[in-house]
Amino acid sequence: MLYDLTVVQFSKMLKNLSNILEEGRAFAHHKKVDMEVLLNARLAPDQFNLTRQVQIACDIAKIGVARLTGKLDSVPKHEDNETSLDELQARIASVLDYLSGFSEADFANAAAIHVSQPRWEGKYLMGYEFAIENAIPNFYFHVTTAYAILRHNGVDLGKKDYLGAMPFQS
């Protein structure tokens, strides 16, 4: 289950984020707005800009999955120095490639492991708690904020852009 909630959903939403960013590119081109304006846009003065929202969403996906599977040494390094949409798209692609290397078997013990991070000062969450109380909500927060920044700046996006394709059955 944790594989589906993390790898599968993070991958889907990163692809949706990539598509949303491309809508931003098309908007900027059509309106003759420098894409850098959108990349530096933010919803509030004390909130991160679009570029940082994308970087953090990518980090949460790759590091969250690595923590749950005990594979922190395998996490791809990103310097957080992206300044263009193409560089952000490359980062998303790198994380998607990394996530594609995981299988359900990698999560066999994930629910019961202790997960910590330096800023928690020696405290930990169990793997399941870490996934549902930290990694997943944080990931969605940053993807949603990236969506909202573009939407706020006039990019014609809707809920279907955010949700992406659905596995409907008939």
Phi, psi and omega per residue, in radians:
M1 nan -0.729 -3.136
L2 -1.132 -0.525 3.057
Y3 -1.063 -0.845 -3.133
D4 -1.120 -0.710 -3.113
L5 -1.238 -0.434 -3.099
T6 -1.899 -1.309 -3.039
V7 -0.986 -0.892 -3.070
V8 -1.146 -0.866 -3.094
Q9 -1.277 -0.673 3.083
F10 -1.063 -0.733 3.139
S11 -1.103 -0.807 3.126
K12 -1.036 -0.831 -3.070
M13 -1.236 -0.543 3.053
L14 -1.171 -0.641 3.054
K15 -1.143 -0.726 3.084
N16 -1.098 -0.720 3.099
L17 -1.067 -0.739 3.090
S18 -1.029 -0.766 3.120
N19 -1.146 -0.699 3.106
I20 -1.085 -0.736 3.108
L21 -1.097 -0.650 3.092
E22 -1.158 -0.597 3.027
E23 -1.091 -0.665 3.067
G24 -1.103 -0.694 3.103
R25 -1.100 -0.801 3.141
A26 -1.090 -0.728 3.105
F27 -1.048 -0.856 -3.122
A28 -1.050 -0.750 3.128
H29 -1.102 -0.828 -3.107
H30 -1.112 -0.710 -3.105
K31 -1.539 -0.026 -3.109
K32 1.007 0.780 3.086
V33 -1.868 2.354 3.077
D34 -1.105 2.233 -3.123
M35 -0.981 -0.494 3.129
E36 -1.032 -0.558 3.097
V37 -1.063 -0.810 3.119
L38 -1.182 -0.707 -3.124
L39 -1.104 -0.484 3.139
N40 -1.682 -0.024 -3.118
A41 -1.237 2.640 3.106
R42 -2.533 2.808 3.141
L43 -1.467 -0.502 -3.126
A44 -2.513 2.659 -3.090
P45 -0.993 -0.534 -3.103
D46 -1.737 0.280 -3.136
Q47 -1.916 2.647 3.114
F48 -1.117 2.673 3.109
N49 -1.391 3.080 -3.090
L50 -0.986 -0.794 -3.127
T51 -0.980 -0.837 -3.095
R52 -1.187 -0.591 3.085
Q53 -1.053 -0.753 3.132
V54 -1.152 -0.781 3.134
Q55 -1.027 -0.796 -3.104
I56 -1.182 -0.715 3.088
A57 -1.007 -0.769 3.111
C58 -1.094 -0.756 -3.133
D59 -1.108 -0.763 -3.136
I60 -1.078 -0.739 -3.135
A61 -1.086 -0.914 -3.046
K62 -1.255 -0.743 -3.090
I63 -1.320 -0.644 3.105
G64 -1.048 -0.830 3.121
V65 -1.135 -0.699 3.129
A66 -1.119 -0.709 3.116
R67 -1.119 -0.749 -3.111
L68 -1.152 -0.469 -3.073
T69 -1.879 0.053 3.135
G70 1.215 0.536 -3.073
K71 -2.107 0.697 -3.118
L72 -1.039 -0.513 -3.138
D73 -1.191 -0.292 -3.081
S74 -1.652 -0.048 -3.052
V75 -1.145 2.252 3.082
P76 -1.131 2.466 -3.139
K77 -1.555 2.367 3.026
H78 -2.265 2.375 -3.025
E79 -1.494 -0.043 -3.093
D80 1.039 0.653 -3.121
N81 -2.040 0.345 3.132
E82 -1.178 2.347 3.133
T83 -2.198 -0.038 -3.123
S84 -2.322 2.840 3.091
L85 -1.113 -0.693 3.123
D86 -1.043 -0.675 3.116
E87 -1.194 -0.666 3.075
L88 -1.156 -0.680 3.098
Q89 -1.117 -0.650 3.097
A90 -1.139 -0.648 3.107
R91 -1.142 -0.801 3.098
I92 -1.025 -0.795 -3.141
A93 -1.062 -0.697 3.124
S94 -1.098 -0.741 3.140
V95 -1.211 -0.711 3.083
L96 -1.054 -0.720 3.103
D97 -1.093 -0.762 3.112
Y98 -1.066 -0.836 -3.121
L99 -1.095 -0.547 -3.126
S100 -1.148 -0.259 3.132
G101 -1.457 -0.044 -3.136
F102 -1.704 2.641 3.066
S103 -2.247 2.954 3.112
E104 -1.017 -0.588 -3.131
A105 -1.083 -0.515 3.116
D106 -1.098 -0.345 -3.066
F107 -1.771 0.263 -3.057
A108 -0.942 -0.705 -3.101
N109 -1.955 0.181 -2.991
A110 -1.061 -0.659 -3.066
A111 -1.123 -0.522 -3.005
A112 -1.788 -0.006 -3.122
I113 -1.404 2.780 3.051
H114 -1.544 2.215 3.116
V115 -2.056 2.243 3.126
S116 -2.386 2.950 3.013
Q117 -2.572 2.735 -3.036
P118 -0.908 -0.717 -3.061
R119 -1.259 -0.124 3.106
W120 -1.509 0.016 3.023
E121 0.871 0.939 3.068
G122 1.518 -0.143 3.101
K123 -1.470 2.839 -3.135
Y124 -2.548 2.888 2.966
L125 -2.098 2.674 2.994
M126 -1.248 2.702 -3.057
G127 -0.909 -0.790 -3.140
Y128 -1.095 -0.789 3.113
E129 -1.093 -0.749 3.113
F130 -1.001 -0.779 -3.117
A131 -1.123 -0.930 -2.994
I132 -1.461 -0.368 -3.095
E133 -1.818 -0.283 -3.075
N134 -2.219 -1.163 -2.989
A135 -1.083 -0.896 -3.073
I136 -1.145 -0.882 3.122
P137 -1.077 -0.695 3.116
N138 -1.107 -0.746 3.117
F139 -1.017 -0.892 -3.119
Y140 -1.131 -0.593 3.089
F141 -1.002 -0.833 -3.063
H142 -1.301 -0.614 3.058
V143 -1.154 -0.766 3.131
T144 -1.103 -0.716 3.142
T145 -1.159 -0.680 3.067
A146 -1.056 -0.799 3.081
Y147 -0.999 -0.845 -3.077
A148 -1.130 -0.635 3.100
I149 -1.076 -0.822 3.138
L150 -1.143 -0.765 -3.139
R151 -1.081 -0.753 3.131
H152 -1.069 -0.534 -3.126
N153 -1.570 0.159 3.003
G154 1.768 -0.006 3.118
V155 -1.193 2.264 -3.064
D156 -1.355 1.534 -3.137
L157 -2.105 2.642 3.068
G158 -2.334 3.134 -3.107
K159 -1.035 -0.611 3.133
K160 -1.118 -0.566 3.074
D161 -1.137 -0.708 -3.132
Y162 -1.216 -0.839 -3.087
L163 -1.284 -0.552 -3.106
G164 1.290 -2.909 -3.110
A165 -1.124 2.463 3.124
M166 -1.934 2.530 -3.131
P167 -1.467 0.987 -3.120
F168 -1.070 2.607 3.080
Q169 -2.250 2.685 3.078
S170 -2.338 nan nan
